[in-house]
Amino acid sequence: QVQLVESGGGLVQPGGSLRLSCAASGSMFSMRGMGWYRQAPGKERELVGLISSGGGTNYAGSVKGRFTISRDNAKNTIFLQMNSLKPEDTAVYYCYDLRGYWGQGTQVTVSS
């Protein structure tokens, strides 16, 4: 059974930064594709970005150039560095294992 635990969410002013972490249990983490999704109130869950086992990334157009996904295989953890945050980035952010596992989510609120 895979468990994913997100952390690092919170309240930040527009233009600010946050870094989310997702700690994963289970074996062979380095061989697993991972990703981040988000869901704003009243909206569908949407892809933020993905990171392959080899470290390759791709991003949704709305966050490209502002958000960066990385991974530390020694710590079974992926990260989401979010810069230049906007109010429309407010959402619950979810970690995702491409084999079909979800974390519980962490709230990010961008507001002055």
Summary of the structure (lengths in Angstrom):
residues: 112
radius of gyration: 13.1
end to end distance: 40.0
largest distance: 41.5
contacts: 326
relative contact order: 0.33
helix: 8%
strand: 49%
